[in-house]
Amino acid sequence: MPSHIHSAQLIAQSIGQAFSVAYQEFLRANGINPEDLSQKEYSDIINTQEMYNDDLIHFSNSENCKELQLEKSKGEILGVVIVESGWGSILPTVILANMMNGGPAARSGKLSIGDQIMSINNTSLVGLPLATCQGIIKGLKNQVQVKMNIVSCPPVTTVLIKRPDLKYQLGFSVQNGIICSLMRGGIAERGGVRVGHRIIEINGQSVVATAHEKIVQALSNSVGEIHMKTMPAAMFRLLTGQETPMYI
């Protein structure tokens, strides 16, 4: 676990180094003259804001980190569905999105939807592609014991964006309720926004059945504290019955 935290700190440091170029490109792509809003002015706002729902703090809290031992029969699948945590996570890994009734994962009573899996049988999953992580889990079929390191997390991510004025760009884009791009180092990233997540609520109001245009309008016109709840889009589709779970 310490190596994961160290890697995350290096990633966090690189955010500041890459901010200048990313910010200038983001402004131009949105038709804004960078001279109208200086980098220093935006940076000053960023520097006054704490990282909300900081992964580093959550993941380094020993109460959230667990080492589990699961028992299963030889030839039995683990019985889980995993999805990506989403770009914007300081520690990118996979999330437990569903469990098969009666399967080893569900039988254990030790796992919950939303748990982030750090390693399986001492193989780290941090930073690995989803397909690779799925392959590692499929490879457990003939095992009778599985050791997992997880971080207990709720399935819904809470986001708090602090936007003092409309002139400050939020720094992310949305398509059909799904966050599809994110500016590194911006107020949205500091607020906990993650690419690939489905927006569930904005300021206490459900937007699950809200049209794309109204979601964009609500975000564009919001100032002050913007509260959102999100979850990985793939998990949302599973939980709402839009997709059939493929257990591994």
N, C-alpha and C positions, 0 to 999 in steps of 0.2 A: 504493500500500500504506500509506503513512503516514496518509492520511485515514481508512482503515479502523481503524487502531490508535487514532487520536484518538477516533473515534466509540465504539469499544469502551470506552475509558477513561471517557467520559461515561456510558455505560450502566452501567458498574461502580459509578460514584459514586451513581447513582440507586438502586441496590439498597439502600444504607444508608438513604437518605431514605424509601424505601417500606416499610422493614422493620417499623416499629412497628405500623402499621395491619394489614399482612398477617399478622403474627404473632398479634395479638389475635384476628383473624377465624379464623385456622387453629385456635387452641386451642378457641374456642367451638364451631366446627363439629365438633370431635372430642370434645365433651362434657367439656372440661377447663376448670376455673375458672382464668382467667389469674392470679389471686392465688396459686394453688398453686405456680406456677412463674413468678417474675417475669421480665419482659423483660430486666432487667439481668443476672439470673443466666444466662439463655440467651445474651445478647449477650457476656458475659464468656467463655463457652465458645467462641463463634464467633471472638472476637478473638484467642484463643490458637491458632487453627487457620489454617494456610496453605491457600491455594486449591490443591487437588490437580489435577494435569494441566491447569494454567492455559492456556487458549487464547491469552491475550495473550503469554505467554512462548513458547509453541510457534510461534505465527504470526509473531512478530517475529524469530525465529531465521532468519537469511538462508539457512542450510543447508536449511531446510524449504520455503522459498519459491522457486518456479521459474517462469520465463517460457518457454513452449514454442511452437514453430511446427510446426503439423501440415499435411501435404500431403494433398489429396484431389482426386478428379475432380469436375468440374462435374455437378450433378445427383445426386451421391452423398450419402447421409446420413452423419452423423458416426459413428453406430453405438454409441450409449451409452444407458444408463438412469440417470437421476439421481433422488435422493430428498432430502428435507429433512434438514438436520443435526440438527434437534430443538430444541425450546424449552428453554433452559438453556445453549445455546451462546452465548458472549459475542459471537461473530461469526457470526450466522445466515446460512448460505448453503446451497448444494446439494453433495451428495456423489455421487461416481461410484460407482454400485452394480453396474453390469454393463457389459460391452463385447461387441459382436458379433464373432464369429470372422471374421477377414478384413476387418473394417471399418477405416476410417481411424484411429480411436482405438487399436484393438488393433494395427494394423500399425505404428504409430509406435514402439511399445515404450517410450514416454515416460510413459505413464499407468498407474496402479495402482488397483485397487478400494480405496475409502476416501479417495482424494484429494478435497480440498475445492476447489471451483472458485470463485475470487475474481472473475475477469472473463473475458470473451470479446470479442476484437477491441475492447479498451478500454472495453467496457460492463460496469460493475460489477454483479455478481449478489448482492452482500451486501444482505440485508434484503428481497429481492424474493420474491413468492409463487412457489411451485413452478411453477404454470402459466405464469407470465411467463418464468421461466428456460427452461422447455421450449420456449416460443414463440421465444425468442432462438436456441436451438440449432437448431430446425427451420428458422429463417430463414437458416441457413448452407448450405443445400442447393446453391445455385448458386455458392458460393465455392470457390476452389481452394486457398486458404491460410487457416488459422485460427490466430490468436494467443490463447493461453490463459495466464492467471496462476493457478497452483494452489498449494496448500499440501499437501505430502505428509503423509498421516496414515494410520495403520493402520485397517483396517476395523472392528476391535473397540476400543471405548472402555474404558479401565481406570478403575474407580471405587474410591475409598477414603474411606469415611465413618468419622469418629471420634465414637463415641457413648459418653461416659463412664458413663452410667447409663440405665436403662430409662425414667426420668421425662422424659428429653429426647426429644421426638418426632423421628422421622426426617425428617419434612417432605415426604413424597411418597406417592402412592398407586399401587397396581398392580392391573391387571385382566388376567387370563389371561397373566401374565408380561410385560405391556407397561406401562411407566410412563406413567400418564395424567394426573397432575397433580404440580406441584412448587411448594413454598413458596419464594418469593424470599428470599434471605438466610439460609436455614436450613443445617443441617449437611449435608444431602443435596446441595444445590446446590454448596456448597464442596467436596464430595467428587467432583463431576463427573457427578452424575445429570442425565439429559436426558429431557424428555418425548418420547414417541413411540419410545423405544428398547425393544428386547426384552432382558430379562435372560437372559444365557447361563449365567453361573456365579455362585454365591454362596460365598465362602470356599473356592474351589477345587473345589467340587462342581457338576457340570452340573445345571441345572434346566430344560433344554430340554423334557424329557418329564414334568416334575413338575407335579402338580395345583396349581391356583391357591391353595387353602387352605393347602397345605404351604409354598408360597413366602411367603405372608403370615405364616405362623407362624414360619418361619425368620428373616424380617426383624424381626418384632415382638420376638422373644426374644433378638436379637443385641445384644451390648454390646462395648465396646472398639473394635477396628479391624474394620470390615466391608468385605471386598474383594469387588468385583463386576466382571464383564465384561458389557458391553452392546453392542448395535449397533442402528442404525435398524431398526424392525420391518419396513419395506418391503424393506430389503436382506436381512434374515433370510429373509423369505418367498421372495425370488428365489433366494438361495443354496441353500435347502432344497427347491426345486422346487415350492413351494406356489403360486407365481404364474409365469405365462409372461412373459418380458421383452418389453416393447414398445419397440423401439429407435427412437431419433430421430436 
